[in-house]
Amino acid sequence: MSTATPIETTLPTVNARIYPKGGLDVLSRDEVARLRDVSTGMHDLLRRCALAVLTSGSASDDPRAARELYPEFDIEVHQQDRGMRIDLHRAPAMAFVDGEIIRGVAELLFAVVRDLAYTVMDLGPGSTRDLDSTDGITDAVFGLLRNARILHPTDPNLVVCWGGHSISRDEYVYTKQVGYELGLRGLDICTGCGPGAMKGPMKGATIAHAKQRRFKTRYIGITEPGIIAAESPNPIVNHLVIMPDIEKRLEAFVRLGHGIIVFPGGVGTAEEILYLLGILLREENAHLPFPLILTGPTGAAPYFEQIDKFIRLTLGEAATQRYEIITGDPDQVAKRMAAGIRKVRENRIAQKDSFYFNWSIDIPLEFQRPFVPTHEAMAALDLHHGRKPHELAADLRRAFSGIVAGNVKEDGMRRIEQFGPFEIHGDADMMHSLDALLRAFVEQRRMKIAGEYRPCYRVVA
């Protein structure tokens, strides 16, 4: 599968030659050429994503940290008569044991090459896909997930778990307890693939699945290039998918999952909540069962009270009917989720919708178009009362997405360093509530794992 040669540097590195087995056997010459193209930035993207999976388990949330630790790392993809070959130059030695790359790390590395190759060919320049229409974007999301081979026509059993990468020990233990209860009930886990609340449910579920003697289990991690370098995949992920942007990542969660559990988190978690509520509040989706549970240990009750208060102020009381809050009771969370998924199954059968991809849910273009958080775009967001709840939710989601970019995405961090904090404008009560929520995230250290947090935003009422 691989051969490795140790290299002496500040941190141990190796040179390695890897031959993928199954799932990614061949690439076309054109695909290889585009992955190696320096002028388009694709090779740098491949290098960054590959380094992220090779340093899986890293505690850093700075996307530049790994590159600074391994500045000479590089990756080359070759197509040969007998299949594909990946050459790694000065790769992190932590990804190898006794000269062989760790099998799980190799699988994630192959997933990086697979998804970037598909994206550059199927969604890149010259693509025939219509990425300016709702149906076209949804079809692209489907294509990416199908190419990743994670669409299986089995009974609904996939729970998406959202939550922060920087959470307390008590909160992390609680996520494992919930994952354990879900696993006992035969439910698989999908998360954003990183540490914290993304790792805990998977870890708990692995024990439960083993006790129930379930061997064909799925621990799906869905990420995107701007996030993966700051949140390297956790070691439990056995199916990694890299979507081209945050909007397609969010749509993949909603189309793929049969229910969603939200643990405590920061701005990224708030973004996810607002995205989902904005969709569920649309009249077209009012009839669709979609279990959504906000949960954490008993000590997290004030956190969810603040989230709930913000949602009521901005999106109205109707939004609160689409979720329930349960604290300190992992067993009840799992029971409620399992019951909700049974309703999803009944509805999919009645509507003749697939179990493996939610075609029925209506996701409008405003939730699908990629948002580039420039200073001008952030200042132009319309955060005022009087708008339709789903429209306001779309702009609130963009506001939080911009803060995520300023916190952990390299392009966003560079903009903040160059032009200073983003400015977010809106109605006074909304801005005061937003500011209080963001300040609470900072005080609870939900914005960052290591180092002092410097706000990348300024709220203007």
FENTABEL-V527828 format. One record per pair of residues at least 24 apart in sequence whose C-alpha atoms are under 8 Angstrom apart, sorted by the first residue. I is the first residue (numbers start at 0). J is the second residue. D is the distance in Angstrom with one decimal. If there is no record, write none. Layout:
i->(I;I)
j->(J;J)
d->(D;D)
This chain:
i->(0;1;1;2;2;3;3;3;4;5;6;10;10;10;11;11;11;12;12;12;12;13;13;13;13;13;13;14;14;14;14;14;15;15;15;15;16;16;16;16;17;17;17;17;18;18;18;18;19;19;19;19;19;23;23;23;24;24;25;25;25;26;26;27;28;30;30;30;31;31;31;31;33;33;34;34;34;34;35;35;44;45;45;45;45;46;46;46;47;48;48;48;48;49;49;49;50;50;51;51;51;51;51;51;52;52;52;52;52;53;53;53;53;53;53;54;54;54;54;55;55;55;55;55;55;56;56;56;56;56;57;57;58;58;59;59;59;59;60;60;60;60;60;60;60;61;61;61;62;62;62;62;62;62;63;63;63;65;103;103;104;106;107;107;107;110;110;110;110;111;111;111;113;114;114;114;114;114;114;115;117;117;118;118;131;132;133;133;133;133;136;136;137;140;140;140;140;141;141;143;144;144;147;149;150;150;150;151;152;152;152;153;153;154;154;155;155;155;155;155;155;155;156;156;156;156;156;157;157;157;157;157;157;157;157;158;158;158;158;158;158;158;158;158;159;159;159;159;159;159;159;159;159;160;160;160;160;160;160;160;160;160;160;160;161;161;161;161;161;161;161;161;161;161;162;162;162;162;162;162;162;162;162;162;163;163;163;163;163;163;163;163;163;163;164;164;164;164;164;164;164;164;164;165;165;165;165;165;165;165;165;165;166;166;166;166;166;166;169;170;170;170;170;170;171;171;171;172;173;173;173;173;174;174;174;174;174;175;175;175;175;175;175;176;176;176;177;177;177;177;177;178;178;178;179;179;179;179;179;180;180;180;180;180;181;181;181;182;182;182;183;183;183;183;184;184;185;187;187;187;188;188;188;189;189;189;189;189;189;189;190;190;190;190;191;191;191;192;192;192;192;192;192;192;192;192;192;193;193;193;193;193;193;194;194;194;194;196;196;196;198;198;201;201;202;221;221;221;222;223;225;225;225;225;226;226;229;229;244;245;246;246;246;246;246;247;249;250;250;253;254;254;254;254;255;255;255;256;257;257;257;257;258;258;258;258;258;258;259;259;259;259;260;260;260;260;261;261;261;261;262;262;262;263;263;263;263;263;264;264;265;265;265;266;266;266;266;266;266;266;267;267;267;269;269;270;270;270;270;270;271;273;273;273;273;274;274;274;274;276;276;276;276;277;277;277;277;277;277;278;278;278;278;279;280;280;280;280;281;281;283;283;284;284;287;287;287;288;288;288;288;289;289;289;290;290;290;290;290;291;291;291;291;292;292;292;292;292;292;293;293;293;293;294;294;294;294;294;295;295;295;296;296;296;297;297;299;300;305;306;309;309;309;312;313;313;313;313;314;314;314;314;315;365;366;370;371;372;372;372;372;372;373;373;373;374;374;377;377;377;377;378;378;378;378;379;380;380;381;381;382;382;382;382;383;383;383;384;398;402;402;405;406;406;415;419;420;420;420;420;421;421;421;422;422;422;422;423;423;423;423;424;424;424;425;425;426;427;428;430;430;430;431;433;434)
j->(99;99;100;98;99;98;99;100;98;92;89;68;69;91;91;92;93;89;90;91;92;87;88;89;90;91;92;86;87;88;89;90;86;87;88;90;84;85;86;87;84;85;86;87;82;83;84;85;83;84;85;105;109;83;109;113;82;83;78;82;83;78;83;78;78;116;119;120;76;77;78;116;116;119;76;115;116;119;75;76;224;74;111;112;115;72;73;74;228;111;224;227;228;74;108;111;90;228;227;228;229;230;231;232;104;107;108;231;232;90;91;93;94;104;108;91;93;94;231;94;104;231;232;233;234;194;231;232;233;234;230;231;194;448;229;230;448;449;228;229;230;407;447;448;449;228;229;407;226;228;229;407;408;409;228;229;409;228;234;237;234;237;237;238;239;147;239;240;241;239;240;241;147;143;146;147;240;241;242;241;143;146;143;243;368;364;362;363;364;367;247;367;250;242;247;250;251;251;356;242;240;251;240;238;255;355;356;355;353;354;355;354;355;344;354;257;340;341;343;344;354;355;185;186;187;257;340;186;187;188;189;255;256;257;258;186;187;188;189;256;257;258;259;260;188;189;190;252;256;257;258;259;260;188;189;190;191;196;197;200;259;260;261;262;190;191;196;197;259;260;261;262;268;271;195;196;197;261;262;263;264;265;267;268;195;196;197;262;263;264;265;267;268;445;193;194;195;196;197;230;264;445;448;194;195;196;264;444;445;446;447;448;195;196;263;264;444;445;296;196;263;295;296;299;195;196;199;199;199;295;296;329;199;200;203;262;295;199;200;201;202;203;204;200;203;329;203;329;330;332;333;202;203;204;203;204;205;206;207;204;207;329;330;333;207;333;337;206;207;208;207;208;210;211;333;337;213;216;217;218;217;218;219;217;218;219;220;221;252;256;218;219;220;221;220;221;222;219;220;221;222;230;231;232;233;236;239;220;227;230;231;232;233;230;231;232;233;262;263;264;233;235;235;236;235;248;251;252;248;248;404;407;408;409;407;408;407;408;369;369;366;367;368;369;370;367;274;362;367;357;356;357;358;360;355;356;357;356;289;290;340;343;289;290;291;336;339;340;289;290;291;292;291;292;293;294;291;292;293;294;293;294;295;294;295;299;302;303;440;445;440;445;446;399;400;402;403;437;440;446;399;400;403;396;399;395;396;397;399;400;396;392;393;395;396;366;392;393;396;318;321;389;392;388;389;390;391;392;393;361;362;363;389;321;317;318;388;389;361;389;360;361;360;361;343;346;360;339;342;343;346;339;340;343;321;322;336;339;340;321;322;323;336;322;323;324;325;332;336;322;323;324;325;324;325;326;327;332;325;326;327;326;327;328;326;327;326;326;436;436;432;433;436;429;384;388;391;429;388;389;391;392;388;393;393;397;401;397;400;401;404;411;401;411;414;421;422;401;421;422;423;421;422;423;424;424;423;424;424;425;424;425;426;429;425;426;429;426;423;455;456;455;446;455;455;455;454;455;456;457;455;456;457;456;457;458;459;456;457;458;459;458;459;460;459;460;460;460;460;458;459;460;460;458;458)
d->(7.8;5.9;6.5;6.5;6.3;5.1;6.5;7.9;7.2;7.8;6.8;7.4;7.7;7.7;6.5;5.4;7.9;4.9;5.1;4.7;4.5;7.9;6.8;4.9;5.2;6.6;5.7;7.6;5.5;4.7;5.2;6.2;5.9;5.0;6.7;7.6;6.9;5.8;4.6;6.3;5.8;5.1;6.4;8.0;7.9;6.3;4.9;6.4;6.7;7.0;7.9;7.9;6.8;8.0;6.7;6.6;5.6;5.8;6.8;5.2;5.3;6.3;6.9;7.3;6.8;5.8;7.6;6.7;6.3;6.6;7.0;7.7;7.9;7.2;7.6;7.6;6.6;7.9;7.1;7.4;7.3;7.8;7.3;7.2;7.2;7.8;6.1;6.1;6.6;6.6;6.6;6.5;6.3;7.7;5.9;6.5;7.7;7.8;6.4;5.1;8.0;7.9;5.1;7.4;6.5;6.4;6.3;5.9;6.1;7.5;6.5;7.6;5.5;6.4;7.4;6.8;7.0;6.8;6.9;8.0;7.6;5.2;5.4;5.9;6.5;7.4;6.4;6.8;5.4;6.5;7.9;6.5;7.9;7.3;6.8;7.7;6.9;6.8;7.9;4.5;6.2;6.6;6.8;6.3;7.3;7.6;5.3;6.0;7.9;4.7;4.3;6.4;6.6;6.3;7.6;8.0;7.3;7.8;7.5;7.1;7.9;7.8;7.6;7.5;6.1;7.6;6.2;6.7;7.9;7.9;7.6;6.8;7.7;7.3;7.9;7.2;6.8;6.0;7.5;7.6;7.4;7.8;7.7;7.0;7.9;6.8;7.3;6.3;5.3;7.3;7.9;7.2;7.9;8.0;6.3;7.5;6.4;7.9;7.8;7.4;7.4;7.8;6.6;7.4;8.0;5.5;7.2;5.8;7.5;6.1;5.5;6.7;7.1;7.5;6.4;6.3;6.8;7.9;7.7;6.3;5.7;7.2;7.1;4.8;6.0;6.7;7.1;5.9;4.9;5.8;6.8;7.7;5.3;5.5;7.1;6.7;6.1;5.1;6.0;5.7;5.9;5.2;5.7;7.2;6.0;4.6;5.7;6.8;5.6;7.5;6.2;4.7;6.3;7.0;6.1;5.1;7.9;7.6;6.8;7.3;5.8;4.8;5.9;7.4;6.2;7.0;6.9;6.6;7.4;6.2;4.7;6.0;6.4;7.7;7.7;4.9;6.5;5.7;4.5;5.4;4.6;7.6;8.0;5.4;6.2;5.5;7.3;7.3;6.1;3.6;5.7;7.3;6.3;6.9;6.6;5.2;4.3;6.0;6.9;7.6;7.2;7.8;7.6;7.9;5.9;8.0;7.2;7.0;5.3;7.0;6.2;5.4;6.1;7.1;7.2;6.8;7.8;6.4;7.1;7.9;7.5;6.4;6.1;7.8;6.1;6.1;5.9;7.1;8.0;6.6;6.0;7.4;5.0;5.1;7.6;7.3;7.4;4.5;4.7;7.2;6.0;4.2;7.4;7.4;6.0;6.1;7.1;4.7;7.0;7.1;6.7;7.1;4.5;4.6;4.1;4.4;7.4;6.6;5.2;7.4;7.2;6.7;5.9;5.8;7.9;5.3;7.9;7.8;4.9;5.4;5.0;6.3;7.8;6.5;7.8;7.4;7.8;6.3;5.5;6.5;6.4;5.1;6.4;7.7;5.7;4.5;5.8;7.5;8.0;7.5;7.8;6.3;5.1;6.4;5.2;5.0;5.6;7.1;4.0;6.0;6.7;7.6;7.5;4.9;6.0;6.5;7.6;7.8;7.9;4.9;5.6;4.8;5.2;6.9;7.7;7.3;5.8;6.6;7.7;7.9;6.1;7.3;6.6;7.8;6.9;6.6;7.9;7.6;6.4;6.7;8.0;8.0;5.2;7.0;7.1;6.3;6.1;7.3;6.8;7.3;6.9;5.4;6.8;5.9;8.0;6.8;7.7;8.0;7.6;7.5;5.2;4.5;6.9;7.8;6.2;5.1;6.4;7.9;6.9;7.6;6.0;6.8;5.7;4.8;6.1;6.9;7.3;6.4;7.9;6.3;5.0;6.5;5.8;4.8;5.9;7.1;7.6;6.2;4.7;6.1;6.1;5.3;5.6;7.4;6.4;7.2;7.3;7.7;8.0;6.1;5.8;5.0;5.8;5.7;7.6;7.0;6.3;7.5;7.6;7.2;6.8;6.8;6.0;7.8;7.0;7.7;4.9;7.5;5.3;6.1;7.5;5.6;7.4;7.0;5.6;7.4;6.7;6.6;5.9;6.6;7.4;7.5;7.4;6.9;4.2;7.2;7.9;5.0;6.4;7.2;6.1;7.9;6.5;7.3;7.7;6.6;7.1;6.0;8.0;6.3;7.8;6.4;6.0;6.3;7.9;7.6;7.4;7.4;6.6;5.7;7.4;7.1;7.7;6.7;7.9;7.1;6.4;5.3;7.0;6.9;4.9;6.7;7.9;5.6;5.1;5.9;7.1;7.4;7.6;7.1;6.2;4.7;6.3;5.8;5.0;5.2;7.7;7.6;7.3;5.1;6.2;5.4;4.3;7.5;5.2;4.5;7.2;6.4;7.0;7.5;6.4;7.3;7.8;7.2;7.4;7.7;7.7;6.8;5.0;7.7;7.3;7.0;7.4;6.8;6.2;6.8;7.8;7.9;7.6;5.0;7.3;7.3;8.0;8.0;7.5;5.5;7.1;7.0;6.5;6.5;6.1;7.3;5.4;5.3;6.1;7.6;7.4;7.2;7.6;6.7;6.8;4.6;6.6;7.6;5.4;5.1;7.5;7.1;7.3;6.5;6.7;5.6;7.5;6.6;6.4;7.4;7.2;4.5;4.5;6.1;6.2;4.4;6.0;5.8;4.8;5.9;6.6;7.2;6.2;4.9;5.8;6.3;4.9;5.9;7.0;5.7;5.9;4.6;7.9;6.4;6.9;5.6;7.3;7.9;6.3)
